[in-house]
Amino acid sequence: MRPWSAVHDGVGASAARPDGVPKVDGSFIYSSDEYHDGSLWGATLRSPHPRARILAIDTSQAAGLDGVRCVLTHGDVPGSKIFGMVVYDQPVLAFDEVRFQGEPVAVVAATHPEIARQACELIVVDYEELVPNTDPEVSLTGQVEGLPSGGLVRHVRIRHGDTGAARALADVVVGGRFEMGTQDPAFLGPESGLAVPLGDGGVELYVSTQDLHRDQRQVADCLDLPLDKVRLVLSGVGGAFGGKEDLSVHIHACMLALRTGRPVRMVYSREESFFGHVH
């Protein structure tokens, strides 16, 4: 509060941050800190190829590893096999082709994160590598093979004023071709969450996100559950910058929790965060 102001509330006052003290003293709970007694750890097997056809998936060795409680692939998705923030075009788990390096192919729940990671390495996927599209100008044609949208999700024409007249009157007209490299929000808190199965057949998910309500709809659709059986709780976010608008661990953690009947924690590594989200 400004020292010369007699106002103690409202305009002119400094609002106290409810998360200020917990963040300073270390007691603030980020989504990666969430814990529940009896929790399992989830891990994700991801495609090493930017584009490939999936010919076969063998999970038998992974399922037989001591400490593994569950291994799931696309056939285990109970509801919609695809999701998306605006257009449903992202597979929960790849089911015919993988379309980017890092696309989820299978998920594992185990008693320890290292066991879950080892189990992922034991899953055998037979791929037939295909040629990926790496040219955004080709995507603009909407004719990219292997993509539900053809590569073009939305086309918006923006026209304002008479550009021809403006160019004619301008002293200088600058044009060129501009290219930018890949960028990432690189938030400090990676994608993470805790899914807890409920007694009524539903699930409760503690997660860092930017849109709980849109997330809830997508998760419920893929789990084939009504909205009132899917409860999302916002955990400490740990940064986002747009990178947590899309789903990450949400559906996978919930599927594992519902299948095993136990809480499941998932936390992406930094490398996995770079490959694992689509923003």
Backbone as CSV, one residue per row, in Angstrom:
resi,resn,N_x,N_y,N_z,CA_x,CA_y,CA_z,C_x,C_y,C_z
1,MET,0.847,-1.195,0.000,0.000,0.000,0.000,0.883,1.244,0.000
2,ARG,0.489,2.230,-0.770,1.252,3.468,-0.783,1.195,4.106,0.601
3,PRO,2.333,4.546,1.153,2.349,5.075,2.526,1.486,6.313,2.702
4,TRP,1.245,7.078,1.607,0.446,8.296,1.750,-1.052,8.035,1.598
5,SER,-1.420,6.786,1.297,-2.832,6.485,1.073,-3.495,6.042,2.369
6,ALA,-4.697,6.564,2.597,-5.471,6.150,3.770,-6.350,4.949,3.457
7,VAL,-6.351,4.500,2.192,-7.193,3.373,1.785,-6.486,2.071,2.129
8,HIS,-7.187,1.187,2.818,-6.596,-0.085,3.215,-7.085,-1.243,2.352
9,ASP,-8.160,-1.055,1.619,-8.696,-2.094,0.748,-9.098,-1.470,-0.577
10,GLY,-9.149,-2.298,-1.635,-9.610,-1.815,-2.925,-8.542,-1.036,-3.662
11,VAL,-8.977,0.000,-4.404,-8.058,0.783,-5.218,-7.009,1.455,-4.332
12,GLY,-5.750,1.313,-4.712,-4.672,1.911,-3.945,-4.021,0.953,-2.971
13,ALA,-4.624,-0.219,-2.776,-4.061,-1.204,-1.847,-3.307,-2.279,-2.619
14,SER,-2.310,-2.853,-2.001,-1.568,-3.970,-2.579,-2.224,-5.272,-2.144
15,ALA,-2.759,-6.000,-3.101,-3.419,-7.266,-2.779,-2.373,-8.311,-2.404
16,ALA,-2.628,-8.997,-1.321,-1.714,-10.049,-0.884,-1.842,-11.258,-1.804
17,ARG,-0.722,-11.833,-2.207,-0.745,-13.048,-3.025,-0.902,-14.247,-2.110
18,PRO,-1.973,-15.007,-2.250,-2.168,-16.158,-1.362,-1.091,-17.221,-1.518
19,ASP,-0.419,-17.250,-2.688,0.629,-18.244,-2.892,2.020,-17.691,-2.610
20,GLY,2.102,-16.435,-2.170,3.399,-15.804,-1.973,4.243,-16.468,-0.906
21,VAL,3.709,-16.566,0.303,4.475,-17.155,1.411,4.800,-18.620,1.153
22,PRO,3.835,-19.459,0.727,4.177,-20.864,0.451,5.283,-21.031,-0.590
23,LYS,5.327,-20.153,-1.588,6.386,-20.266,-2.592,7.742,-19.879,-2.016
24,VAL,7.742,-18.948,-1.074,8.996,-18.527,-0.460,9.513,-19.569,0.529
25,ASP,8.605,-20.152,1.315,9.071,-21.101,2.341,9.142,-22.545,1.839
26,GLY,8.772,-22.777,0.570,8.923,-24.106,-0.017,7.769,-25.051,0.206
27,SER,6.683,-24.581,0.794,5.552,-25.467,1.076,4.514,-25.488,-0.042
28,PHE,4.713,-24.664,-1.078,3.755,-24.615,-2.187,3.757,-25.944,-2.937
29,ILE,2.584,-26.442,-3.300,2.466,-27.736,-3.958,2.319,-27.551,-5.470
30,TYR,3.363,-27.910,-6.198,3.268,-27.949,-7.656,2.705,-29.307,-8.074
31,SER,2.287,-29.411,-9.332,1.660,-30.659,-9.771,2.613,-31.848,-9.660
32,SER,3.898,-31.620,-9.812,4.865,-32.712,-9.683,5.075,-33.132,-8.236
33,ASP,4.576,-32.329,-7.281,4.693,-32.668,-5.860,3.501,-33.476,-5.363
34,GLU,2.430,-33.538,-6.141,1.212,-34.209,-5.694,1.500,-35.674,-5.365
35,TYR,0.934,-36.130,-4.244,1.193,-37.506,-3.799,-0.052,-38.072,-3.142
36,HIS,-0.217,-39.375,-3.286,-1.308,-40.082,-2.630,-0.773,-41.430,-2.180
37,ASP,-1.174,-41.875,-0.995,-0.713,-43.173,-0.495,-1.000,-44.275,-1.515
38,GLY,-0.020,-45.135,-1.716,-0.196,-46.249,-2.642,-0.053,-45.880,-4.100
39,SER,0.525,-44.714,-4.377,0.630,-44.257,-5.766,1.578,-45.120,-6.590
40,LEU,1.199,-45.329,-7.840,2.072,-45.921,-8.836,2.677,-44.798,-9.678
41,TRP,3.677,-45.153,-10.460,4.310,-44.184,-11.358,3.990,-44.542,-12.800
42,GLY,3.635,-43.551,-13.587,3.353,-43.767,-14.997,4.504,-43.300,-15.868
43,ALA,4.688,-43.973,-16.997,5.712,-43.588,-17.974,5.161,-43.829,-19.371
44,THR,5.741,-43.139,-20.338,5.229,-43.167,-21.705,6.289,-43.655,-22.682
45,LEU,5.915,-44.615,-23.532,6.774,-45.004,-24.647,6.437,-44.108,-25.831
46,ARG,7.457,-43.487,-26.413,7.239,-42.530,-27.498,7.935,-42.978,-28.783
47,SER,7.382,-42.528,-29.877,7.939,-42.896,-31.176,9.309,-42.264,-31.391
48,PRO,10.282,-43.050,-31.898,11.580,-42.469,-32.254,11.581,-41.897,-33.669
49,HIS,10.473,-42.074,-34.401,10.413,-41.672,-35.805,9.453,-40.498,-35.999
50,PRO,9.752,-39.604,-36.939,8.821,-38.508,-37.231,7.572,-38.979,-37.964
51,ARG,7.692,-40.070,-38.715,6.513,-40.665,-39.342,6.804,-42.132,-39.645
52,ALA,5.888,-43.002,-39.253,6.056,-44.430,-39.509,4.723,-45.136,-39.324
53,ARG,4.567,-46.235,-40.036,3.376,-47.068,-39.872,3.643,-48.084,-38.762
54,ILE,2.683,-48.271,-37.864,2.816,-49.250,-36.786,2.319,-50.594,-37.297
55,LEU,3.208,-51.572,-37.370,2.844,-52.900,-37.852,2.449,-53.829,-36.713
56,ALA,3.104,-53.697,-35.563,2.795,-54.564,-34.420,3.380,-53.964,-33.152
57,ILE,2.727,-54.261,-32.026,3.213,-53.832,-30.710,3.190,-55.040,-29.788
58,ASP,4.324,-55.382,-29.202,4.433,-56.511,-28.276,4.776,-55.979,-26.886
59,THR,3.833,-56.111,-25.963,4.026,-55.595,-24.601,4.303,-56.701,-23.589
60,SER,4.473,-57.941,-24.047,4.549,-59.075,-23.126,5.737,-58.986,-22.177
61,GLN,6.905,-58.600,-22.684,8.073,-58.507,-21.805,7.897,-57.406,-20.767
62,ALA,7.346,-56.296,-21.191,7.128,-55.187,-20.260,6.125,-55.574,-19.185
63,ALA,5.048,-56.230,-19.576,4.016,-56.620,-18.615,4.535,-57.639,-17.612
64,GLY,5.542,-58.418,-18.009,6.085,-59.439,-17.120,7.169,-58.943,-16.187
65,LEU,7.583,-57.696,-16.318,8.632,-57.152,-15.454,8.109,-56.975,-14.037
66,ASP,8.896,-57.410,-13.061,8.488,-57.299,-11.661,8.264,-55.834,-11.283
67,GLY,7.110,-55.541,-10.724,6.777,-54.182,-10.327,5.843,-53.483,-11.288
68,VAL,5.692,-54.011,-12.493,4.775,-53.419,-13.476,3.352,-53.860,-13.161
69,ARG,2.453,-52.905,-13.130,1.059,-53.201,-12.805,0.137,-53.065,-14.008
70,CYS,0.598,-52.402,-15.065,-0.301,-52.161,-16.186,0.485,-51.658,-17.392
71,VAL,0.150,-52.167,-18.579,0.688,-51.657,-19.838,-0.493,-51.451,-20.781
72,LEU,-0.652,-50.249,-21.301,-1.800,-49.926,-22.147,-1.352,-49.426,-23.515
73,THR,-2.107,-49.813,-24.550,-1.894,-49.309,-25.901,-3.220,-48.768,-26.429
74,HIS,-3.258,-48.440,-27.713,-4.443,-47.779,-28.283,-5.724,-48.581,-28.108
75,GLY,-5.612,-49.907,-28.095,-6.805,-50.732,-27.948,-7.441,-50.645,-26.578
76,ASP,-6.735,-50.069,-25.622,-7.247,-49.956,-24.255,-7.927,-48.621,-23.982
77,VAL,-7.952,-47.724,-24.962,-8.637,-46.436,-24.774,-10.139,-46.696,-24.760
78,PRO,-10.822,-46.412,-23.653,-12.235,-46.790,-23.532,-13.203,-45.952,-24.351
79,GLY,-12.843,-44.721,-24.657,-13.747,-43.832,-25.387,-13.149,-43.377,-26.697
80,SER,-13.245,-42.081,-26.963,-12.685,-41.521,-28.189,-11.178,-41.734,-28.227
81,LYS,-10.685,-42.223,-29.343,-9.253,-42.476,-29.467,-8.476,-41.233,-29.879
82,ILE,-9.185,-40.151,-30.143,-8.534,-38.900,-30.515,-9.092,-37.756,-29.679
83,PHE,-8.309,-36.705,-29.548,-8.718,-35.530,-28.779,-8.102,-34.303,-29.429
84,GLY,-8.426,-33.147,-28.904,-7.838,-31.914,-29.410,-8.494,-30.710,-28.786
85,MET,-7.739,-29.635,-28.637,-8.249,-28.432,-27.998,-9.339,-27.777,-28.843
86,VAL,-9.155,-27.778,-30.157,-10.148,-27.211,-31.073,-10.672,-28.284,-32.016
87,VAL,-9.755,-28.994,-32.674,-10.107,-30.076,-33.587,-9.606,-31.391,-32.997
88,TYR,-10.465,-32.400,-32.953,-10.054,-33.709,-32.452,-9.219,-34.415,-33.532
89,ASP,-7.901,-34.310,-33.413,-7.023,-34.941,-34.398,-5.745,-35.505,-33.782
90,GLN,-5.658,-35.530,-32.445,-4.482,-36.067,-31.768,-4.831,-37.418,-31.145
91,PRO,-4.166,-38.500,-31.539,-4.441,-39.801,-30.926,-4.030,-39.824,-29.451
92,VAL,-4.864,-40.449,-28.625,-4.485,-40.664,-27.224,-3.217,-41.508,-27.188
93,LEU,-3.227,-42.598,-27.941,-2.056,-43.435,-28.177,-2.085,-43.804,-29.660
94,ALA,-0.966,-43.692,-30.328,-0.926,-43.898,-31.777,-1.510,-45.258,-32.141
95,PHE,-2.366,-45.293,-33.186,-3.046,-46.549,-33.509,-2.868,-47.011,-34.958
96,ASP,-2.363,-46.216,-35.836,-2.066,-46.689,-37.187,-0.686,-46.203,-37.631
97,GLU,-0.486,-44.909,-37.503,0.808,-44.311,-37.792,1.242,-43.431,-36.632
98,VAL,2.545,-43.220,-36.540,3.062,-42.150,-35.681,3.372,-40.984,-36.603
99,ARG,3.050,-39.777,-36.158,3.129,-38.614,-37.037,4.123,-37.559,-36.561
100,PHE,4.764,-37.823,-35.422,5.853,-36.939,-35.008,6.748,-37.683,-34.036
101,GLN,8.007,-37.302,-34.008,8.946,-37.905,-33.069,8.517,-37.535,-31.657
102,GLY,8.265,-38.546,-30.837,7.802,-38.306,-29.482,6.333,-38.598,-29.281
103,GLU,5.615,-38.995,-30.340,4.191,-39.294,-30.178,4.006,-40.503,-29.261
104,PRO,3.080,-40.450,-28.289,2.866,-41.565,-27.370,2.343,-42.814,-28.085
105,VAL,2.942,-43.954,-27.767,2.533,-45.229,-28.352,1.965,-46.163,-27.286
106,ALA,2.514,-46.110,-26.080,2.046,-46.955,-24.977,2.358,-46.265,-23.658
107,VAL,1.624,-46.647,-22.619,1.881,-46.120,-21.274,1.959,-47.277,-20.289
108,VAL,2.743,-47.068,-19.243,3.022,-48.104,-18.251,2.804,-47.545,-16.860
109,ALA,2.279,-48.371,-15.956,2.206,-48.023,-14.533,3.007,-49.053,-13.749
110,ALA,3.869,-48.568,-12.855,4.720,-49.459,-12.072,4.919,-48.884,-10.679
111,THR,5.522,-49.686,-9.817,5.698,-49.294,-8.423,6.821,-48.289,-8.219
112,HIS,7.664,-48.103,-9.227,8.786,-47.172,-9.116,9.005,-46.534,-10.487
113,PRO,9.385,-45.256,-10.538,9.567,-44.612,-11.845,10.619,-45.282,-12.714
114,GLU,11.672,-45.818,-12.096,12.709,-46.480,-12.874,12.193,-47.784,-13.479
115,ILE,11.342,-48.487,-12.734,10.748,-49.716,-13.278,9.838,-49.380,-14.452
116,ALA,9.073,-48.306,-14.319,8.198,-47.883,-15.414,9.020,-47.534,-16.652
117,ARG,10.149,-46.864,-16.454,11.009,-46.502,-17.582,11.591,-47.748,-18.237
118,GLN,12.052,-48.703,-17.413,12.610,-49.941,-17.954,11.558,-50.725,-18.730
119,ALA,10.334,-50.712,-18.218,9.253,-51.426,-18.904,9.008,-50.841,-20.292
120,CYS,9.076,-49.523,-20.404,8.895,-48.893,-21.716,9.955,-49.373,-22.701
121,GLU,11.174,-49.578,-22.210,12.251,-50.034,-23.084,12.036,-51.475,-23.546
122,LEU,11.220,-52.235,-22.818,10.965,-53.634,-23.167,9.807,-53.797,-24.148
123,ILE,9.074,-52.733,-24.399,7.980,-52.806,-25.371,8.578,-52.806,-26.775
124,VAL,8.179,-53.784,-27.569,8.717,-53.934,-28.923,7.678,-53.439,-29.927
125,VAL,8.049,-52.427,-30.696,7.162,-51.879,-31.724,7.808,-52.091,-33.085
126,ASP,7.057,-52.715,-33.982,7.534,-52.936,-35.344,7.042,-51.781,-36.215
127,TYR,7.976,-50.962,-36.681,7.636,-49.786,-37.479,8.026,-49.983,-38.943
128,GLU,7.254,-49.388,-39.820,7.652,-49.214,-41.214,7.821,-47.718,-41.435
129,GLU,9.060,-47.280,-41.550,9.316,-45.844,-41.650,8.752,-45.264,-42.945
130,LEU,8.148,-44.089,-42.826,7.571,-43.373,-43.953,8.224,-42.000,-44.067
131,VAL,8.042,-41.366,-45.196,8.637,-40.045,-45.421,7.747,-38.980,-44.788
132,PRO,8.273,-38.207,-43.840,7.460,-37.165,-43.196,7.421,-35.890,-44.032
133,ASN,6.405,-35.086,-43.816,6.368,-33.760,-44.423,7.047,-32.775,-43.479
134,THR,8.039,-32.083,-43.966,8.750,-31.096,-43.143,8.657,-29.696,-43.739
135,ASP,7.777,-29.527,-44.719,7.649,-28.244,-45.404,6.304,-27.605,-45.068
136,PRO,6.298,-26.506,-44.317,5.021,-25.873,-43.958,4.236,-25.380,-45.169
137,GLU,4.918,-25.071,-46.262,4.202,-24.620,-47.451,3.406,-25.761,-48.084
138,VAL,3.901,-26.979,-47.954,3.138,-28.139,-48.421,1.898,-28.322,-47.545
139,SER,2.051,-28.082,-46.246,0.907,-28.203,-45.336,-0.203,-27.229,-45.700
140,LEU,0.155,-26.074,-46.229,-0.845,-25.073,-46.604,-1.769,-25.562,-47.715
141,THR,-1.346,-26.567,-48.456,-2.204,-27.096,-49.518,-3.341,-27.937,-48.963
142,GLY,-3.196,-28.401,-47.705,-4.220,-29.259,-47.118,-4.227,-30.659,-47.690
143,GLN,-3.134,-31.061,-48.341,-3.078,-32.360,-49.008,-1.985,-33.265,-48.434
144,VAL,-1.613,-33.062,-47.183,-0.548,-33.868,-46.589,-1.080,-35.252,-46.249
145,GLU,-0.439,-36.263,-46.774,-0.867,-37.642,-46.556,-0.639,-38.047,-45.103
146,GLY,-1.610,-38.765,-44.546,-1.464,-39.302,-43.195,-1.965,-38.409,-42.091
147,LEU,-2.406,-37.195,-42.407,-2.940,-36.285,-41.398,-4.444,-36.138,-41.586
148,PRO,-5.224,-36.291,-40.512,-6.686,-36.176,-40.632,-7.136,-34.862,-41.252
149,SER,-6.431,-33.789,-40.943,-6.805,-32.469,-41.453,-6.180,-32.168,-42.806
150,GLY,-5.343,-33.077,-43.300,-4.605,-32.800,-44.524,-3.477,-31.813,-44.324
151,GLY,-3.239,-31.441,-43.068,-2.164,-30.502,-42.754,-2.625,-29.083,-42.555
152,LEU,-3.874,-28.793,-42.930,-4.395,-27.432,-42.794,-5.619,-27.470,-41.884
153,VAL,-5.457,-26.968,-40.663,-6.540,-27.006,-39.685,-7.516,-25.858,-39.900
154,ARG,-6.994,-24.684,-40.215,-7.860,-23.519,-40.367,-7.221,-22.503,-41.303
155,HIS,-8.037,-21.872,-42.135,-7.543,-20.857,-43.062,-8.356,-19.586,-42.850
156,VAL,-7.694,-18.525,-42.440,-8.362,-17.249,-42.192,-7.739,-16.192,-43.096
157,ARG,-8.546,-15.574,-43.936,-8.068,-14.492,-44.797,-8.221,-13.160,-44.059
158,ILE,-7.151,-12.402,-44.003,-7.171,-11.092,-43.350,-6.853,-10.029,-44.398
159,ARG,-7.810,-9.201,-44.662,-7.619,-8.115,-45.620,-8.136,-6.824,-44.991
160,HIS,-7.322,-5.781,-45.017,-7.742,-4.501,-44.438,-7.197,-3.368,-45.291
161,GLY,-8.071,-2.590,-45.847,-7.632,-1.454,-46.647,-7.203,-1.846,-48.048
162,ASP,-6.718,-0.866,-48.782,-6.270,-1.049,-50.161,-4.751,-1.170,-50.159
163,THR,-4.264,-2.408,-50.151,-2.813,-2.618,-50.057,-2.098,-2.109,-51.307
164,GLY,-2.755,-2.222,-52.459,-2.128,-1.740,-53.682,-1.887,-0.245,-53.647
165,ALA,-2.893,0.499,-53.182,-2.749,1.953,-53.080,-1.699,2.324,-52.045
166,ALA,-1.672,1.574,-50.949,-0.691,1.853,-49.901,0.728,1.649,-50.415
167,ARG,0.937,0.602,-51.186,2.267,0.358,-51.752,2.663,1.480,-52.725
168,ALA,1.680,1.922,-53.507,1.971,2.967,-54.492,2.363,4.279,-53.832
169,LEU,1.799,4.554,-52.677,2.076,5.808,-51.983,3.291,5.724,-51.057
170,ALA,3.727,4.515,-50.770,4.814,4.349,-49.800,6.151,4.787,-50.381
171,ASP,6.977,5.383,-49.538,8.330,5.751,-49.953,9.208,4.510,-50.107
172,VAL,8.977,3.532,-49.230,9.776,2.309,-49.257,8.846,1.114,-49.037
173,VAL,9.018,0.071,-49.803,8.290,-1.190,-49.610,9.325,-2.280,-49.355
174,VAL,9.215,-2.932,-48.220,10.164,-3.972,-47.833,9.458,-5.326,-47.887
175,GLY,10.045,-6.260,-48.563,9.498,-7.610,-48.630,10.605,-8.623,-48.471
176,GLY,10.236,-9.826,-48.123,11.256,-10.852,-47.958,10.664,-12.154,-47.480
177,ARG,11.504,-13.131,-47.353,11.118,-14.438,-46.831,11.783,-14.584,-45.468
178,PHE,10.977,-14.879,-44.465,11.485,-14.931,-43.094,11.248,-16.325,-42.510
179,GLU,12.245,-16.882,-41.888,12.152,-18.208,-41.288,12.598,-18.140,-39.834
180,MET,11.903,-18.912,-38.994,12.258,-18.996,-37.574,12.435,-20.460,-37.196
181,GLY,13.336,-20.712,-36.288,13.555,-22.069,-35.819,12.513,-22.485,-34.799
182,THR,12.588,-23.735,-34.396,11.677,-24.264,-33.387,11.889,-23.549,-32.056
183,GLN,10.797,-23.231,-31.393,10.861,-22.598,-30.079,10.036,-23.406,-29.082
184,ASP,10.334,-23.245,-27.819,9.608,-23.956,-26.773,9.420,-23.032,-25.580
185,PRO,8.256,-23.075,-24.924,8.047,-22.217,-23.745,9.040,-22.483,-22.624
186,ALA,9.501,-23.761,-22.498,10.515,-24.131,-21.501,10.159,-23.654,-20.100
187,PHE,8.926,-23.892,-19.700,8.499,-23.549,-18.342,9.277,-24.373,-17.321
188,LEU,9.451,-23.821,-16.114,10.257,-24.503,-15.098,9.605,-25.797,-14.623
189,GLY,8.291,-25.792,-14.476,7.587,-26.986,-14.018,7.123,-27.821,-15.191
190,PRO,7.681,-29.017,-15.411,7.283,-29.823,-16.567,5.857,-30.358,-16.420
191,GLU,5.333,-30.907,-17.490,3.992,-31.492,-17.464,3.945,-32.622,-16.432
192,SER,2.923,-32.609,-15.605,2.841,-33.599,-14.534,1.441,-33.617,-13.956
193,GLY,1.132,-34.690,-13.229,-0.183,-34.776,-12.607,-0.343,-36.049,-11.802
194,LEU,-1.410,-36.095,-11.041,-1.759,-37.245,-10.212,-3.215,-37.591,-10.462
195,ALA,-3.478,-38.829,-10.896,-4.841,-39.301,-11.129,-5.231,-40.271,-10.020
196,VAL,-6.407,-40.047,-9.432,-6.885,-40.874,-8.319,-8.228,-41.483,-8.702
197,PRO,-8.338,-42.822,-8.742,-9.624,-43.439,-9.063,-10.607,-43.260,-7.913
198,LEU,-11.874,-43.058,-8.241,-12.912,-42.836,-7.242,-13.822,-44.053,-7.127
199,GLY,-14.490,-44.140,-6.001,-15.339,-45.295,-5.732,-16.539,-45.415,-6.644
200,ASP,-16.959,-44.323,-7.264,-18.134,-44.358,-8.139,-17.773,-44.649,-9.590
201,GLY,-16.514,-45.058,-9.841,-16.087,-45.349,-11.202,-15.493,-44.161,-11.917
202,GLY,-15.473,-43.020,-11.258,-14.898,-41.820,-11.848,-13.438,-41.663,-11.487
203,VAL,-12.902,-40.486,-11.765,-11.489,-40.233,-11.509,-11.302,-38.762,-11.157
204,GLU,-10.318,-38.515,-10.301,-9.960,-37.156,-9.903,-8.530,-36.907,-10.356
205,LEU,-8.326,-35.809,-11.068,-7.012,-35.523,-11.632,-6.488,-34.194,-11.113
206,TYR,-5.329,-34.231,-10.458,-4.625,-33.035,-10.005,-3.558,-32.740,-11.058
207,VAL,-3.649,-31.577,-11.700,-2.805,-31.351,-12.865,-2.516,-29.867,-13.044
208,SER,-1.383,-29.562,-13.660,-1.076,-28.177,-14.031,-1.570,-27.959,-15.453
209,THR,-2.405,-26.956,-15.628,-3.027,-26.727,-16.925,-3.424,-25.268,-17.050
210,GLN,-3.870,-24.887,-18.240,-4.341,-23.526,-18.474,-5.839,-23.468,-18.755
211,ASP,-6.493,-24.627,-18.825,-7.920,-24.623,-19.159,-8.579,-25.882,-18.611
212,LEU,-8.960,-25.852,-17.342,-9.537,-27.027,-16.693,-10.800,-27.519,-17.389
213,HIS,-11.666,-26.605,-17.788,-12.956,-27.013,-18.337,-12.809,-27.672,-19.707
214,ARG,-11.958,-27.115,-20.548,-11.743,-27.731,-21.857,-11.026,-29.072,-21.693
215,ASP,-10.099,-29.146,-20.745,-9.422,-30.411,-20.456,-10.425,-31.469,-20.009
216,GLN,-11.335,-31.078,-19.124,-12.314,-32.025,-18.589,-13.137,-32.663,-19.708
217,ARG,-13.569,-31.850,-20.659,-14.380,-32.373,-21.765,-13.595,-33.402,-22.575
218,GLN,-12.346,-33.094,-22.892,-11.544,-34.025,-23.687,-11.261,-35.315,-22.925
219,VAL,-10.901,-35.194,-21.647,-10.603,-36.371,-20.837,-11.838,-37.252,-20.712
220,ALA,-12.983,-36.654,-20.423,-14.222,-37.418,-20.275,-14.572,-38.152,-21.564
221,ASP,-14.419,-37.498,-22.701,-14.716,-38.138,-23.986,-13.842,-39.365,-24.208
222,CYS,-12.567,-39.251,-23.896,-11.645,-40.356,-24.150,-11.789,-41.481,-23.130
223,LEU,-12.265,-41.161,-21.937,-12.498,-42.192,-20.920,-13.894,-42.786,-21.027
224,ASP,-14.733,-42.202,-21.889,-16.132,-42.610,-22.040,-16.872,-42.490,-20.707
225,LEU,-16.668,-41.353,-20.049,-17.317,-41.070,-18.772,-18.095,-39.764,-18.879
226,PRO,-19.189,-39.637,-18.122,-19.888,-38.345,-18.078,-19.024,-37.312,-17.369
227,LEU,-19.285,-36.046,-17.638,-18.472,-34.981,-17.054,-18.459,-35.028,-15.535
228,ASP,-19.576,-35.420,-14.917,-19.621,-35.407,-13.455,-18.822,-36.544,-12.830
229,LYS,-18.247,-37.430,-13.662,-17.386,-38.495,-13.140,-15.903,-38.173,-13.347
230,VAL,-15.628,-37.008,-13.925,-14.240,-36.592,-14.172,-14.023,-35.247,-13.489
231,ARG,-13.274,-35.250,-12.386,-13.043,-34.032,-11.606,-11.589,-33.616,-11.754
232,LEU,-11.373,-32.391,-12.216,-10.026,-31.855,-12.364,-9.769,-30.788,-11.314
233,VAL,-8.600,-30.861,-10.689,-8.192,-29.910,-9.658,-6.895,-29.246,-10.123
234,LEU,-6.880,-27.922,-10.136,-5.693,-27.200,-10.588,-4.607,-27.237,-9.523
235,SER,-3.488,-27.842,-9.857,-2.322,-27.842,-8.978,-1.440,-26.645,-9.319
236,GLY,-0.374,-26.456,-8.526,0.572,-25.398,-8.838,1.103,-25.588,-10.248
237,VAL,1.009,-24.556,-11.073,1.280,-24.715,-12.505,2.775,-24.759,-12.814
238,GLY,3.547,-23.858,-12.248,4.982,-23.865,-12.521,5.351,-23.333,-13.887
239,GLY,4.556,-22.384,-14.386,4.827,-21.800,-15.697,4.085,-22.529,-16.799
240,ALA,3.762,-21.798,-17.875,3.035,-22.419,-18.987,3.275,-21.671,-20.293
241,PHE,2.917,-20.380,-20.326,3.149,-19.539,-21.506,2.480,-20.098,-22.764
242,GLY,1.341,-20.741,-22.593,0.634,-21.346,-23.717,0.947,-22.816,-23.895
243,GLY,2.032,-23.299,-23.302,2.464,-24.675,-23.500,1.663,-25.709,-22.747
244,LYS,0.755,-25.274,-21.867,-0.077,-26.229,-21.135,-1.552,-26.057,-21.474
245,GLU,-1.816,-25.503,-22.662,-3.193,-25.444,-23.138,-3.649,-26.811,-23.634
246,ASP,-2.747,-27.551,-24.273,-3.075,-28.887,-24.773,-2.874,-29.928,-23.681
247,LEU,-3.509,-31.086,-23.856,-3.364,-32.168,-22.882,-1.972,-32.789,-22.969
248,SER,-1.526,-33.337,-21.850,-0.243,-34.041,-21.818,-0.424,-35.368,-21.074
249,VAL,-0.266,-35.343,-19.756,-0.397,-36.574,-18.964,-1.853,-36.915,-18.666
250,HIS,-2.759,-36.009,-18.913,-4.131,-36.088,-18.425,-4.801,-37.444,-18.662
251,ILE,-4.991,-37.793,-19.918,-5.732,-39.015,-20.247,-4.929,-40.248,-19.860
252,HIS,-3.635,-40.230,-20.098,-2.794,-41.387,-19.795,-2.836,-41.732,-18.311
253,ALA,-2.657,-40.732,-17.455,-2.668,-40.979,-16.009,-4.025,-41.506,-15.562
254,CYS,-5.094,-40.934,-16.102,-6.442,-41.377,-15.722,-6.707,-42.805,-16.182
255,MET,-6.286,-43.154,-17.390,-6.463,-44.522,-17.881,-5.741,-45.523,-16.994
256,LEU,-4.509,-45.203,-16.633,-3.728,-46.106,-15.784,-4.351,-46.241,-14.402
257,ALA,-4.833,-45.129,-13.849,-5.444,-45.164,-12.520,-6.724,-45.990,-12.525
258,LEU,-7.543,-45.812,-13.544,-8.796,-46.560,-13.615,-8.547,-48.041,-13.864
259,ARG,-7.522,-48.367,-14.648,-7.238,-49.771,-14.925,-6.651,-50.488,-13.705
260,THR,-5.757,-49.816,-12.978,-5.109,-50.460,-11.828,-5.898,-50.314,-10.534
261,GLY,-6.786,-49.320,-10.482,-7.506,-49.047,-9.240,-6.649,-48.359,-8.197
262,ARG,-5.529,-47.769,-8.631,-4.622,-47.082,-7.710,-4.254,-45.707,-8.267
263,PRO,-3.889,-44.774,-7.390,-3.435,-43.463,-7.871,-2.187,-43.611,-8.732
264,VAL,-2.064,-42.767,-9.729,-0.912,-42.815,-10.637,-0.339,-41.411,-10.809
265,ARG,0.971,-41.293,-10.584,1.689,-40.035,-10.787,2.448,-40.100,-12.105
266,MET,2.450,-38.989,-12.836,3.255,-38.889,-14.047,3.952,-37.539,-14.057
267,VAL,5.246,-37.549,-14.323,6.038,-36.320,-14.389,6.979,-36.442,-15.584
268,TYR,6.870,-35.527,-16.537,7.758,-35.556,-17.691,9.146,-35.057,-17.310
269,SER,10.159,-35.648,-17.918,11.507,-35.098,-17.818,11.592,-33.871,-18.722
270,ARG,12.672,-33.116,-18.614,12.817,-31.943,-19.471,12.885,-32.356,-20.941
271,GLU,13.638,-33.394,-21.244,13.726,-33.864,-22.630,12.353,-34.299,-23.135
272,GLU,11.622,-35.022,-22.294,10.293,-35.492,-22.686,9.338,-34.332,-22.891
273,SER,9.502,-33.289,-22.092,8.658,-32.110,-22.248,8.874,-31.460,-23.611
274,PHE,10.115,-31.405,-24.058,10.403,-30.820,-25.370,9.739,-31.612,-26.497
275,PHE,9.759,-32.941,-26.389,9.202,-33.781,-27.446,7.711,-34.058,-27.262
276,GLY,7.256,-34.019,-26.011,5.947,-34.581,-25.704,4.755,-33.677,-25.859
277,HIS,4.954,-32.357,-25.905,3.775,-31.503,-26.070,3.800,-30.846,-27.442
278,VAL,2.620,-30.493,-27.923,2.499,-30.074,-29.324,2.466,-28.568,-29.505
279,HIS,2.525,-27.805,-28.425,2.419,-26.344,-28.538,3.626,-25.766,-29.269
